[in-house]
Amino acid sequence: MTHPLTRRDFLKGTTAALLGASLGFGQNSPAVNKTRVILVRHRDVLDENSAINPDVLQEMLDEAVMKIFDESDPVKAFGKMVKPGETVGIKTNVWSYLPTPRELETAIKRRLLDAGIAEDRIGLDDHTVRTNPLFINATSLINARPLRTHYLSGMSGCIKNYIMFAESQPALHPDSCADLGSLFKLPIVKGKTRLNILCALTPQFHGRGPHHFSRRYVWSYKGLIIGQDPVAVDTIGLRLIMAKRREVLGKDQELPPVPKHIQLADTRHGIGVSDINAIELVKLGWNEDILV
Amino acid sequence: MDDFERSIPKKIGAWQASGKDQLYNRETLYDYMDGGAEVYLAFDFRQVWVRKYAGPGGGGLTLDIYDMGSPGEAFGIFSCDREDPGAGIGQGSEYGFGLLRFHQGRFFVTVMTADEDEASGKAVLDVGRAAVKALGSPGPGPDIVGFLPRESLRPDRTSYFHGNVNLNNRYFVASENILGLDRSTDCAFAEYETASDKPGYLLLVRYAGAERAIAARRSFLSSYAPEAGPEGLAQTENKKWVSAVVRDRYLIIVFESPSPDWARKLGSSVGLPAK
């Protein structure tokens, strides 16, 4: 057994390295061969009641996707991911306390339509993706879900969002859901994910209560974390969660126990990059209280 | 639990039961929860009865009554997640931010609303008070909690559980299950006042036999405090001390001790039953 991560590693300040979340990276580091992740934020995407401004959200999604593909037009950028004639599944998340926002689903769908995907060939689903013909026949997938902590896996991000593709969800629960990365090798999924969108409009940084949800631990961050690599996207999401926990709960509760599946998705399953030094994080838009 | 449909009022104040009452067991709990089922399955959870109420202003709340199999298990699930002031309902309770939690007998109960207005918060407490009447008599807590030293104990911060997932969510120790915790182990985790504003912690684990306790101590020291000597005592990076000793089939670990003597004294004060 390799040395387990312990509380004492926090005290030594070595947890970040152990989680592949080392400090000292940024937009100024060389971008050659790095996995690009976009963090886009906008002050006006939520109003004082947390209602979403759909136009601003569309603008944020467009900006991020254009940046990923170095395109100046959002439709052309989406056109680099999907082609007319394809069947595309949008894997959403319907968790009642913090679902993928309907406005985000609409924004994604709009650009898929603009890129030439027929409306009747766009699937939008969560719990029934395994039996949904639009997902069974999909040639491309868009993975979109909110960022939150999770009692077992530490964090629910883009990697965990594919658990509904598994034949048995409980089979993936042992050892802090260590092998969630294997989901991306399932035939229904493998090689099809074009975009991962981690919705950080109102992320949840700590959980409690019967469903691991409490509104006191949700904050208006007003961001989206977007990339083609689900591991890199989740790595940035984890950094954000850890930063917020450090700020509110204190250094010794920085890490939600125990998000090992993100690093293992890289080192054991090879589906993406968890080494922060191999990630190019591009920050767009509103910068206040950005935390990462 | 079938009786709850009749024994718990469908109308409480201006709030009315909505939809059909639901029942989930160990096999179907995942259908009800995403991210929380394992918490209950780590205990002797039997089933949960769920009713939703709708309020006059369009708000809603959910009443969950969990049959945990015994009063000790009901205390356990309640004790692992305490943050708020008591609400005076049942054997132990707390309320904050629209969430009421309490235990009574073998039942653990939550009443929760996502609405933030005062009327919804009052309704949550009213539903809790109505529900507790249907739950029967109080019951005894887990015996292992009674072994904890009483001096300087913060009683409302004591937790009882079995598995590593509960320990790590209460107090993160390690990413691996280095103590060999599972459904067969009983754990009490307690906080103690120290001379500073930071508490010390005591973890008491009961294994099926002394061999398992000894093996767990060895595993713990190897991963967590490899520099510890025969006494099982080591200083950590924050200048606190950790100690691990075995007595009979019990493993006693003290975390965040301000001194070696404090750890020794707390550990030796655990009142284990005579063999």
Interface residues (C-beta under 8 A of the other chain):
Chain A: M1 H3 P4 L5 T6 R7 R8 F10 L11 K12 W95 Y97 H150 Y151 L152 S156 Q169 P170 H173 S176 G207 R208 G209 P210 H211 H212 S214 R215 R216 D252 Q253 L255 P257 V258 K260
Chain B: Y30 M33 D34 G35 G36 E38 V39 D64 D81 E83 G96 F97 G98 L99 R101 T110 M112 A114 E116 V165 N168 N169 Y171 F172 V173 A174 S175 E176 I178 S223 Y224 A225 T236 E237 N238 F255
